[in-house]
Amino acid sequence: MRVVLLGTGDSPGTPVIGCHCRTCEDARKMGWQRRRFSVMVQNAGKTLLIDTSPDMREQLLRMDIDRVDAVIWTHCHYDHFIGFGDFYRVQSNVNVFTLPEIHESIAYFMKFLKYKPIEVESYNTFNLFGMDITLFDVNHPPVKSVGVKIECDGYKIVVSGDTNKNVPNKSLAEMMDADLFIVEALAPEGRFKKHMNANEALSLAKRINAKKVVLTHIGHFFPPHHIAIKKYPLGMDFQTFSFGEASLDEFF
């Protein structure tokens, strides 16, 4: 099984259009960026996407992906679903899994594209491509939002989804002892109604006893990556985690 962070940025990405802060300028000068959030999981020769970011076309071309076998949407904010439109005239009838209310919120925007909405409920496990997948509720007001748990070959990967620190206890139980915890952290500090800062994300990782933690959905509020990475386990676009029989290997 392989897990790839296709995009690790927040809704505007980094660099932000029109912003000339230290981080955005460093990104321009040094040629790095944070594309909008999406995670790719591959197993048994199949490709699953967790969210379809506005940068979907570039992300799939970069990874040389010819076909997507399934999609999970975590919530109805544009930076997590709108890239699904890049499948138009490329691929139809893609199976898309999420909660009924999330499907309902997104359906209007995707009515031009034929796909297969598959409704699942929180905490009900389903199997895709040899992986057991469970969606669990998180807290991202005012919309309904879920995280994703994937279990395969004795490994557990947890994606927090967009959430603040007030994750329901039932969801915390699903997240416990993750081998890899992909958790959102909008900024190094500060209070956010809908999101976590880095300290809150790391505290949550400790609470669920995560073995490896990588921060994502990162804003330009962090220092430039080469500086911030010395303090925080920030993810980078296309960072890849490969799960073998004996160990977890990470490479870029």
C-alpha positions as CSV (number, residue, x, y, z in Angstrom):
1,M,0.0,0.0,0.0
2,R,1.2,3.5,-0.9
3,V,0.0,6.8,0.5
4,V,0.9,10.1,-1.3
5,L,0.3,13.6,-0.1
6,L,-0.8,15.1,-3.5
7,G,-1.3,18.5,-1.9
8,T,-0.5,19.9,1.6
9,G,-1.9,23.4,1.3
10,D,-4.9,25.2,2.7
11,S,-7.6,26.8,0.4
12,P,-5.4,29.4,-1.3
13,G,-2.3,27.3,-1.4
14,T,1.2,28.7,-1.0
15,P,2.4,31.0,-2.4
16,V,-0.9,33.0,-2.1
17,I,-1.8,35.2,-5.0
18,G,-1.0,38.8,-4.2
19,C,0.7,37.9,-0.9
20,H,4.4,38.9,-0.4
21,C,5.0,37.6,3.1
22,R,8.3,35.9,3.8
23,T,6.9,32.4,3.2
24,C,5.2,33.3,-0.1
25,E,8.3,35.1,-1.3
26,D,10.5,32.2,-0.3
27,A,8.2,29.8,-2.2
28,R,8.5,31.9,-5.3
29,K,12.2,32.4,-5.1
30,M,13.0,28.8,-4.3
31,G,10.4,27.2,-6.6
32,W,8.4,25.3,-4.0
33,Q,4.6,25.4,-3.4
34,R,1.8,23.8,-1.5
35,R,-1.0,22.7,-3.7
36,R,-4.5,22.2,-2.3
37,F,-5.3,19.2,-0.1
38,S,-5.7,15.8,-1.5
39,V,-4.3,12.3,-0.5
40,M,-3.8,9.4,-2.9
41,V,-3.9,5.8,-1.6
42,Q,-2.9,2.9,-3.8
43,N,-3.4,-0.8,-3.1
44,A,-3.9,-3.9,-5.2
45,G,-3.3,-1.9,-8.4
46,K,-6.2,0.5,-7.7
47,T,-6.1,4.2,-6.9
48,L,-8.3,5.9,-4.3
49,L,-8.4,9.7,-3.8
50,I,-9.3,11.3,-0.5
51,D,-10.7,14.7,-1.7
52,T,-10.2,16.2,-5.2
53,S,-8.4,19.5,-4.9
54,P,-8.5,22.5,-7.3
55,D,-5.0,21.3,-8.4
56,M,-6.2,17.8,-9.3
57,R,-5.1,17.9,-13.0
58,E,-1.6,18.8,-12.2
59,Q,-1.4,16.4,-9.3
60,L,-2.6,13.4,-11.4
61,L,-0.3,14.3,-14.3
62,R,2.7,14.6,-11.9
63,M,2.0,11.2,-10.5
64,D,1.3,9.7,-14.0
65,I,-2.2,8.5,-13.0
66,D,-4.3,7.3,-16.0
67,R,-7.3,6.2,-14.0
68,V,-8.9,6.9,-10.6
69,D,-10.9,4.0,-9.2
70,A,-12.7,5.7,-6.4
71,V,-13.0,9.0,-4.5
72,I,-13.9,9.9,-0.9
73,W,-15.1,13.4,-0.2
74,T,-14.6,14.6,3.4
75,H,-16.8,17.7,3.2
76,C,-18.3,20.3,0.8
77,H,-15.8,23.1,0.8
78,Y,-14.6,23.9,-2.7
79,D,-10.9,23.3,-2.1
80,H,-11.7,19.6,-1.2
81,F,-14.1,18.7,-4.1
82,I,-14.0,21.1,-7.0
83,G,-11.1,19.4,-8.8
84,F,-13.4,16.5,-9.5
85,G,-14.4,18.5,-12.5
86,D,-11.1,17.7,-14.0
87,F,-12.5,14.2,-14.8
88,Y,-14.9,15.9,-17.3
89,R,-14.4,14.2,-20.7
90,V,-11.6,12.1,-19.2
91,Q,-13.4,9.6,-17.0
92,S,-17.0,9.1,-16.1
93,N,-18.9,6.9,-13.7
94,V,-16.3,7.3,-10.9
95,N,-17.5,5.8,-7.6
96,V,-17.6,8.6,-5.0
97,F,-18.1,7.7,-1.3
98,T,-19.3,10.0,1.4
99,L,-22.1,10.8,3.8
100,P,-25.6,11.5,2.3
101,E,-25.6,15.1,3.4
102,I,-22.1,15.8,1.9
103,H,-23.3,14.3,-1.4
104,E,-26.3,16.5,-1.3
105,S,-24.2,19.6,-0.7
106,I,-21.8,18.9,-3.6
107,A,-24.2,17.4,-6.1
108,Y,-25.4,20.8,-7.5
109,F,-21.9,21.8,-8.5
110,M,-21.2,18.4,-10.1
111,K,-24.4,18.0,-12.1
112,F,-22.6,18.4,-15.4
113,L,-20.5,15.3,-14.7
114,K,-21.8,11.8,-14.6
115,Y,-20.5,9.9,-11.5
116,K,-21.8,7.3,-9.1
117,P,-22.6,8.7,-5.6
118,I,-22.3,6.0,-3.0
119,E,-23.8,6.9,0.4
120,V,-22.1,5.6,3.5
121,E,-22.6,6.4,7.1
122,S,-20.2,7.5,9.7
123,Y,-18.6,4.6,11.7
124,N,-19.8,1.9,9.2
125,T,-16.8,0.2,7.7
126,F,-16.7,-0.7,4.0
127,N,-14.1,-2.4,1.9
128,L,-12.3,-1.0,-1.1
129,F,-9.5,-2.7,-3.0
130,G,-8.5,-4.8,0.0
131,M,-8.7,-1.9,2.4
132,D,-11.2,-1.5,5.3
133,I,-12.3,2.1,5.3
134,T,-14.3,4.0,8.0
135,L,-15.5,7.6,7.9
136,F,-15.7,9.2,11.3
137,D,-17.3,12.6,12.3
138,V,-15.0,15.5,13.1
139,N,-15.8,19.2,13.9
140,H,-15.6,21.7,11.1
141,P,-18.5,24.2,11.6
142,P,-20.8,25.0,10.0
143,V,-20.6,22.0,7.6
144,K,-20.6,18.3,8.1
145,S,-17.1,16.9,7.8
146,V,-15.5,13.5,8.3
147,G,-12.0,12.0,8.8
148,V,-10.9,8.8,7.2
149,K,-9.5,5.6,8.7
150,I,-7.9,3.0,6.4
151,E,-6.8,-0.4,7.7
152,C,-4.8,-2.8,5.5
153,D,-2.3,-5.6,6.1
154,G,-2.1,-4.8,9.8
155,Y,-1.5,-1.0,9.3
156,K,-3.8,1.9,10.2
157,I,-3.7,5.2,8.4
158,V,-5.8,8.0,9.7
159,V,-6.6,11.3,7.9
160,S,-8.1,13.8,10.3
161,G,-10.0,15.8,7.7
162,D,-10.6,19.5,8.3
163,T,-11.5,19.8,12.0
164,N,-10.9,21.9,15.1
165,K,-9.6,20.2,18.2
166,N,-13.1,19.2,19.5
167,V,-13.2,15.7,17.9
168,P,-16.0,13.5,19.2
169,N,-14.9,10.7,21.6
170,K,-16.4,8.1,19.4
171,S,-14.1,9.3,16.6
172,L,-11.1,9.4,18.9
173,A,-11.6,5.7,19.5
174,E,-11.5,5.0,15.7
175,M,-8.3,7.0,15.4
176,M,-6.3,5.3,18.2
177,D,-2.9,3.8,17.5
178,A,-2.6,5.1,14.0
179,D,0.6,4.0,12.2
180,L,0.4,7.2,10.1
181,F,-1.6,10.2,11.2
182,I,-2.2,12.8,8.5
183,V,-3.5,15.7,10.4
184,E,-4.4,19.3,9.5
185,A,-2.7,22.3,11.1
186,L,-3.5,25.6,9.5
187,A,-0.9,27.7,11.4
188,P,1.8,27.3,14.0
189,E,-0.4,29.0,16.6
190,G,-3.6,31.1,17.0
191,R,-7.2,30.2,17.6
192,F,-9.4,29.0,14.8
193,K,-13.1,28.2,14.8
194,K,-12.8,25.5,12.1
195,H,-9.2,24.4,12.2
196,M,-6.3,23.4,14.4
197,N,-3.0,25.0,15.0
198,A,0.2,22.9,15.0
199,N,0.3,22.5,18.8
200,E,-3.4,21.3,18.9
201,A,-2.7,18.9,16.0
202,L,0.4,17.5,17.8
203,S,-1.5,17.2,21.0
204,L,-4.3,15.3,19.2
205,A,-1.6,13.0,17.7
206,K,-0.3,12.3,21.2
207,R,-3.7,11.7,22.5
208,I,-4.4,9.0,20.0
209,N,-0.9,7.5,20.3
210,A,0.0,8.0,16.7
211,K,3.2,6.4,15.7
212,K,4.1,8.8,12.9
213,V,2.6,12.2,12.3
214,V,2.6,14.5,9.3
215,L,1.0,17.9,9.2
216,T,-1.1,19.0,6.2
217,H,-3.6,21.6,5.1
218,I,-0.8,24.1,5.9
219,G,-1.2,27.8,5.4
220,H,1.4,30.4,4.6
221,F,1.3,31.4,8.3
222,F,4.2,29.0,9.0
223,P,7.7,30.2,8.3
224,P,9.3,29.0,5.0
225,H,9.4,25.2,4.8
226,H,13.1,24.8,5.4
227,I,12.8,26.7,8.6
228,A,9.4,25.4,9.9
229,I,10.4,21.7,9.3
230,K,13.0,22.1,12.0
231,K,10.2,22.4,14.6
232,Y,7.1,20.9,13.0
233,P,6.6,17.6,11.0
234,L,5.3,19.4,8.0
235,G,4.3,17.4,5.0
236,M,5.3,18.3,1.5
237,D,3.5,17.8,-1.8
238,F,4.1,14.4,-3.3
239,Q,5.6,13.1,-0.1
240,T,5.1,9.3,-0.2
241,F,4.7,6.6,2.5
242,S,5.1,3.0,1.5
243,F,3.8,0.2,3.7
244,G,5.6,-3.0,3.3
245,E,5.5,-6.3,5.2
246,A,8.0,-5.3,7.9
247,S,8.3,-1.5,7.9
248,L,7.1,1.8,6.9
249,D,9.3,3.5,4.4
250,E,9.1,7.2,3.5
251,F,10.5,8.8,0.4
252,F,10.2,11.8,-1.8
